[in-house]
Amino acid sequence: MNSGDRCEWVQMAIKLAEPVLGALDQRQLKAIMPVEAAPGVSDRPDYMHLEALARLLCGLAPWLELGEDDTEEGRLRGRLAKLARSAIDAATDPKSPDFMNFSQGRQPLVDAAFLAQAMVRAPRELWEKLEPRVQANVVTALQATRPIPPGDSNWRLF
């Protein structure tokens, strides 16, 4: 991959990440994220916020784990990692207007797994740098998925 390709990929990552992470940093995701669903599907708002955050972070995690450095890309990475930690706080703090659903329905099982995988892929940036209060909230949120039975499908992997 040449530097032009890498720059293009970084710009795409920023384009995908900033709307979600920025809104969560401001505790505004649920207020501003548009709801799109197939006709007759009414439960999307129950799941889409965690789905957006967890899948985004799972994809970004290896890049975020490279950490901040003095390059332009490194500074962008550091800024997004900081936003990601703030987003995790917003998503798991029961007092936050953006507190996410980790226990109702079955979909949170999958998306919580994506969030956990992001933390495994970026342990320093997405776990160790979290405040202890946020770490405790994450543990509580993930534990809330325990009663959710996995579907008879690839969900058993989660």
PASEBA-1860 file (N, C-alpha, C; in nm, 3 decimals):
! residues 158
1> MNSGDRCE> 0.086/-0.116/0.000/0.000/0.000/0.000/0.091/0.124/0.000 ~ 0.066/0.215/-0.092/0.146/0.337/-0.093/0.087/0.440/0.003 ~ 0.160/0.548/0.024/0.115/0.647/0.123/-0.016/0.713/0.084 ~ -0.043/0.724/-0.047/-0.171/0.779/-0.092/-0.287/0.691/-0.052 ~ -0.268/0.558/-0.068/-0.372/0.463/-0.027/-0.396/0.472/0.124 ~ -0.288/0.479/0.200/-0.302/0.485/0.346/-0.376/0.612/0.387 ~ -0.340/0.722/0.324/-0.407/0.849/0.354/-0.556/0.838/0.324 ~ -0.589/0.773/0.214/-0.730/0.754/0.177/-0.802/0.670/0.283
9> WVQMAIKL> -0.738/0.562/0.329/-0.799/0.476/0.430/-0.816/0.551/0.562 ~ -0.717/0.630/0.600/-0.728/0.707/0.725/-0.842/0.807/0.715 ~ -0.853/0.874/0.602/-0.962/0.971/0.584/-1.098/0.901/0.590 ~ -1.108/0.781/0.534/-1.233/0.705/0.540/-1.265/0.666/0.684 ~ -1.164/0.624/0.758/-1.185/0.588/0.899/-1.236/0.709/0.978 ~ -1.178/0.823/0.953/-1.221/0.946/1.021/-1.364/0.981/0.982 ~ -1.394/0.968/0.854/-1.529/0.999/0.805/-1.634/0.909/0.871 ~ -1.600/0.784/0.894/-1.691/0.690/0.959/-1.698/0.713/1.110
17> AEPVLGAL> -1.585/0.744/1.170/-1.576/0.749/1.316/-1.627/0.879/1.377 ~ -1.593/0.990/1.318/-1.623/1.118/1.383/-1.771/1.140/1.413 ~ -1.864/1.108/1.322/-2.004/1.133/1.357/-2.051/1.055/1.480 ~ -2.013/0.930/1.489/-2.056/0.846/1.601/-1.982/0.884/1.729 ~ -1.850/0.886/1.722/-1.772/0.915/1.843/-1.790/1.058/1.890 ~ -1.799/1.151/1.797/-1.820/1.291/1.834/-1.954/1.313/1.902 ~ -2.057/1.251/1.848/-2.191/1.264/1.909/-2.193/1.202/2.048 ~ -2.128/1.089/2.064/-2.123/1.027/2.197/-2.041/1.111/2.294
25> DQRQLKAI> -1.933/1.170/2.247/-1.852/1.257/2.332/-1.936/1.373/2.385 ~ -2.031/1.419/2.305/-2.120/1.528/2.345/-2.248/1.477/2.412 ~ -2.260/1.345/2.426/-2.379/1.280/2.483/-2.504/1.315/2.402 ~ -2.490/1.309/2.268/-2.598/1.347/2.179/-2.632/1.241/2.074 ~ -2.571/1.124/2.078/-2.592/1.027/1.971/-2.738/0.988/1.957 ~ -2.802/0.952/2.066/-2.942/0.909/2.058/-3.033/1.022/2.009 ~ -2.996/1.144/2.037/-3.078/1.258/1.995/-3.065/1.288/1.846 ~ -2.947/1.259/1.788/-2.926/1.303/1.649/-2.908/1.191/1.547
33> MPVEAAPG> -2.886/1.068/1.591/-2.863/0.961/1.494/-2.993/0.925/1.423 ~ -2.993/0.930/1.290/-3.116/0.895/1.217/-3.147/0.746/1.230 ~ -3.274/0.715/1.233/-3.319/0.576/1.242/-3.357/0.530/1.102 ~ -3.294/0.423/1.057/-3.331/0.363/0.930/-3.364/0.218/0.956 ~ -3.478/0.175/0.905/-3.521/0.037/0.925/-3.611/-0.006/0.811 ~ -3.613/-0.134/0.787/-3.703/-0.189/0.686/-3.847/-0.168/0.732 ~ -3.939/-0.160/0.638/-4.080/-0.146/0.677/-4.121/-0.258/0.773 ~ -4.191/-0.220/0.878/-4.239/-0.318/0.975/-4.141/-0.348/1.087
41> VSDRPDYM> -4.018/-0.299/1.077/-3.919/-0.322/1.182/-3.919/-0.200/1.274 ~ -3.964/-0.221/1.397/-3.979/-0.107/1.488/-3.878/-0.105/1.602 ~ -3.793/-0.209/1.612/-3.703/-0.215/1.727/-3.562/-0.164/1.698 ~ -3.535/-0.110/1.581/-3.401/-0.062/1.548/-3.346/0.038/1.650 ~ -3.428/0.133/1.697/-3.373/0.228/1.795/-3.323/0.161/1.923 ~ -3.373/0.043/1.953/-3.329/-0.028/2.073/-3.186/-0.080/2.061 ~ -3.139/-0.099/1.938/-3.012/-0.168/1.916/-2.909/-0.090/1.837 ~ -2.951/0.005/1.757/-2.861/0.063/1.658/-2.745/0.143/1.717
49> HLEALARL> -2.760/0.200/1.833/-2.653/0.282/1.890/-2.536/0.194/1.934 ~ -2.565/0.086/2.005/-2.458/-0.006/2.045/-2.397/-0.073/1.922 ~ -2.480/-0.107/1.826/-2.430/-0.168/1.703/-2.331/-0.074/1.634 ~ -2.367/0.053/1.622/-2.279/0.150/1.555/-2.147/0.166/1.630 ~ -2.154/0.185/1.760/-2.033/0.206/1.839/-1.944/0.082/1.839 ~ -2.001/-0.032/1.872/-1.922/-0.153/1.890/-1.856/-0.200/1.761 ~ -1.929/-0.198/1.653/-1.872/-0.244/1.526/-1.769/-0.146/1.474 ~ -1.793/-0.017/1.495/-1.695/0.084/1.457/-1.565/0.064/1.533
57> LCGLAPWL> -1.575/0.050/1.665/-1.454/0.035/1.747/-1.382/-0.096/1.718 ~ -1.456/-0.200/1.690/-1.393/-0.328/1.657/-1.305/-0.313/1.532 ~ -1.356/-0.240/1.435/-1.278/-0.218/1.313/-1.160/-0.124/1.333 ~ -1.177/-0.021/1.413/-1.071/0.077/1.434/-0.965/0.032/1.535 ~ -0.998/-0.063/1.619/-0.914/-0.097/1.734/-0.767/-0.124/1.701 ~ -0.735/-0.207/1.602/-0.592/-0.232/1.578/-0.516/-0.104/1.541 ~ -0.580/-0.017/1.466/-0.518/0.110/1.427/-0.504/0.200/1.549 ~ -0.610/0.208/1.632/-0.604/0.292/1.752/-0.493/0.245/1.846
65> ELGEDDTE> -0.473/0.114/1.853/-0.374/0.058/1.946/-0.231/0.099/1.910 ~ -0.210/0.146/1.787/-0.077/0.196/1.750/-0.039/0.318/1.834 ~ -0.139/0.385/1.888/-0.115/0.498/1.977/-0.085/0.627/1.904 ~ -0.081/0.731/1.982/-0.053/0.864/1.928/0.097/0.879/1.906 ~ 0.134/0.953/1.802/0.274/0.989/1.779/0.277/1.128/1.717 ~ 0.395/1.171/1.672/0.412/1.308/1.623/0.376/1.327/1.477 ~ 0.329/1.223/1.410/0.287/1.237/1.271/0.143/1.289/1.267 ~ 0.103/1.338/1.150/-0.035/1.383/1.136/-0.132/1.268/1.164
73> EGRLRGRL> -0.101/1.151/1.109/-0.186/1.034/1.133/-0.187/0.998/1.281 ~ -0.073/1.004/1.345/-0.064/0.971/1.487/-0.145/1.065/1.574 ~ -0.145/1.193/1.538/-0.227/1.289/1.613/-0.376/1.262/1.593 ~ -0.414/1.229/1.468/-0.554/1.193/1.441/-0.594/1.068/1.519 ~ -0.505/0.971/1.520/-0.530/0.846/1.592/-0.547/0.873/1.742 ~ -0.462/0.959/1.796/-0.474/0.993/1.937/-0.605/1.063/1.969 ~ -0.647/1.153/1.880/-0.774/1.223/1.900/-0.891/1.127/1.895 ~ -0.889/1.034/1.797/-0.999/0.937/1.787/-0.999/0.840/1.904
81> AKLARSAI> -0.882/0.802/1.953/-0.876/0.712/2.069/-0.936/0.781/2.192 ~ -0.907/0.909/2.209/-0.965/0.984/2.321/-1.116/0.992/2.306 ~ -1.165/1.020/2.184/-1.309/1.022/2.160/-1.371/0.885/2.185 ~ -1.299/0.779/2.146/-1.350/0.643/2.166/-1.368/0.614/2.315 ~ -1.273/0.655/2.396/-1.285/0.633/2.541/-1.402/0.712/2.599 ~ -1.421/0.833/2.552/-1.535/0.913/2.596/-1.666/0.848/2.551 ~ -1.666/0.792/2.430/-1.785/0.725/2.378/-1.819/0.601/2.461 ~ -1.717/0.526/2.499/-1.740/0.408/2.583/-1.800/0.451/2.718
89> DAATDPKS> -1.751/0.561/2.771/-1.807/0.615/2.895/-1.955/0.648/2.875 ~ -1.987/0.721/2.770/-2.126/0.759/2.744/-2.216/0.638/2.726 ~ -2.165/0.536/2.660/-2.245/0.417/2.629/-2.272/0.329/2.750 ~ -2.184/0.335/2.849/-2.195/0.242/2.962/-2.232/0.309/3.095 ~ -2.243/0.439/3.096/-2.279/0.512/3.218/-2.431/0.519/3.228 ~ -2.491/0.453/3.327/-2.637/0.453/3.339/-2.698/0.593/3.350 ~ -2.620/0.693/3.389/-2.671/0.830/3.401/-2.662/0.907/3.269 ~ -2.598/0.851/3.171/-2.578/0.919/3.043/-2.705/0.911/2.957
97> PDFMNFSQ> -2.738/1.019/2.885/-2.850/1.011/2.792/-2.823/0.913/2.677 ~ -2.696/0.877/2.659/-2.659/0.782/2.555/-2.628/0.643/2.610 ~ -2.670/0.615/2.733/-2.653/0.481/2.789/-2.719/0.381/2.694 ~ -2.649/0.276/2.664/-2.695/0.182/2.562/-2.756/0.056/2.621 ~ -2.836/-0.006/2.539/-2.907/-0.128/2.575/-2.814/-0.248/2.566 ~ -2.782/-0.305/2.680/-2.701/-0.426/2.685/-2.782/-0.548/2.730 ~ -2.912/-0.531/2.756/-2.985/-0.641/2.819/-3.120/-0.674/2.758 ~ -3.180/-0.587/2.681/-3.314/-0.611/2.628/-3.307/-0.665/2.486
105> GRQPLVDA> -3.376/-0.775/2.462/-3.371/-0.837/2.331/-3.248/-0.926/2.319 ~ -3.222/-0.970/2.198/-3.110/-1.062/2.178/-2.991/-0.996/2.107 ~ -3.016/-0.891/2.031/-2.911/-0.826/1.954/-2.795/-0.773/2.040 ~ -2.818/-0.724/2.161/-2.706/-0.674/2.241/-2.597/-0.778/2.267 ~ -2.631/-0.905/2.264/-2.529/-1.009/2.284/-2.420/-0.998/2.179 ~ -2.460/-0.983/2.054/-2.364/-0.975/1.944/-2.285/-0.845/1.951 ~ -2.354/-0.735/1.972/-2.286/-0.606/1.969/-2.197/-0.586/2.091 ~ -2.235/-0.640/2.205/-2.147/-0.636/2.322/-2.021/-0.717/2.295
113> AFLAQAMV> -2.035/-0.826/2.220/-1.918/-0.905/2.183/-1.824/-0.825/2.094 ~ -1.879/-0.747/2.002/-1.795/-0.661/1.919/-1.723/-0.557/2.005 ~ -1.791/-0.501/2.103/-1.728/-0.404/2.193/-1.615/-0.471/2.272 ~ -1.641/-0.588/2.324/-1.538/-0.661/2.398/-1.420/-0.694/2.307 ~ -1.448/-0.734/2.184/-1.341/-0.765/2.090/-1.256/-0.641/2.061 ~ -1.320/-0.526/2.051/-1.244/-0.402/2.030/-1.146/-0.380/2.145 ~ -1.189/-0.408/2.266/-1.102/-0.389/2.382/-0.990/-0.491/2.386 ~ -1.016/-0.610/2.336/-0.911/-0.712/2.326/-0.810/-0.671/2.218
121> RAPRELWE> -0.858/-0.612/2.111/-0.771/-0.571/2.001/-0.693/-0.444/2.033 ~ -0.742/-0.363/2.124/-0.674/-0.239/2.163/-0.675/-0.226/2.315 ~ -0.608/-0.317/2.384/-0.617/-0.316/2.530/-0.563/-0.189/2.594 ~ -0.457/-0.135/2.542/-0.400/-0.015/2.603/-0.491/0.106/2.580 ~ -0.533/0.126/2.456/-0.609/0.247/2.421/-0.755/0.240/2.464 ~ -0.816/0.121/2.456/-0.960/0.111/2.481/-0.995/0.045/2.615 ~ -0.896/0.001/2.690/-0.926/-0.055/2.822/-0.839/0.010/2.930 ~ -0.708/-0.004/2.917/-0.620/0.043/3.024/-0.628/0.193/3.049
129> KLEPRVQA> -0.656/0.269/2.946/-0.664/0.415/2.961/-0.801/0.463/3.008 ~ -0.897/0.372/3.023/-1.027/0.410/3.078/-1.013/0.436/3.227 ~ -1.088/0.531/3.277/-1.092/0.555/3.422/-1.151/0.431/3.489 ~ -1.112/0.402/3.614/-1.167/0.285/3.685/-1.320/0.284/3.689 ~ -1.382/0.400/3.704/-1.529/0.407/3.705/-1.585/0.356/3.572 ~ -1.523/0.395/3.462/-1.570/0.353/3.330/-1.545/0.204/3.311 ~ -1.429/0.156/3.354/-1.402/0.012/3.346/-1.509/-0.067/3.421 ~ -1.546/-0.021/3.539/-1.651/-0.089/3.617/-1.784/-0.086/3.542
137> NVVTALQA> -1.815/0.027/3.479/-1.939/0.035/3.401/-1.937/-0.061/3.283 ~ -1.822/-0.074/3.218/-1.810/-0.166/3.105/-1.834/-0.309/3.153 ~ -1.772/-0.346/3.262/-1.790/-0.482/3.316/-1.938/-0.506/3.346 ~ -2.002/-0.412/3.411/-2.145/-0.426/3.443/-2.228/-0.439/3.316 ~ -2.198/-0.357/3.215/-2.272/-0.363/3.089/-2.254/-0.498/3.021 ~ -2.131/-0.547/3.016/-2.107/-0.677/2.952/-2.173/-0.790/3.032 ~ -2.170/-0.781/3.163/-2.235/-0.884/3.245/-2.386/-0.885/3.223 ~ -2.443/-0.771/3.185/-2.587/-0.764/3.161/-2.630/-0.851/3.043
145> TRPIPPGD> -2.536/-0.890/2.960/-2.570/-0.976/2.845/-2.577/-1.124/2.883 ~ -2.531/-1.160/3.000/-2.525/-1.302/3.038/-2.657/-1.378/3.025 ~ -2.771/-1.318/3.061/-2.896/-1.394/3.048/-2.946/-1.410/2.904 ~ -2.885/-1.341/2.808/-2.933/-1.347/2.670/-2.890/-1.479/2.608 ~ -2.986/-1.561/2.567/-2.948/-1.688/2.504/-2.900/-1.664/2.361 ~ -2.791/-1.729/2.321/-2.746/-1.713/2.184/-2.841/-1.784/2.088 ~ -2.853/-1.730/1.970/-2.934/-1.796/1.868/-2.868/-1.924/1.822 ~ -2.942/-2.004/1.753/-2.888/-2.130/1.701/-2.818/-2.100/1.569
153> SNWRLF> -2.710/-2.024/1.579/-2.638/-1.978/1.461/-2.496/-1.942/1.503 ~ -2.432/-1.857/1.423/-2.297/-1.815/1.458/-2.294/-1.731/1.587 ~ -2.408/-1.694/1.641/-2.411/-1.620/1.766/-2.348/-1.701/1.879 ~ -2.347/-1.831/1.867/-2.285/-1.913/1.971/-2.137/-1.879/1.987 ~ -2.080/-1.822/1.883/-1.940/-1.781/1.890/-1.920/-1.660/1.980 ~ -2.029/-1.586/2.004/-2.018/-1.465/2.084/-2.037/-1.498/2.230
END
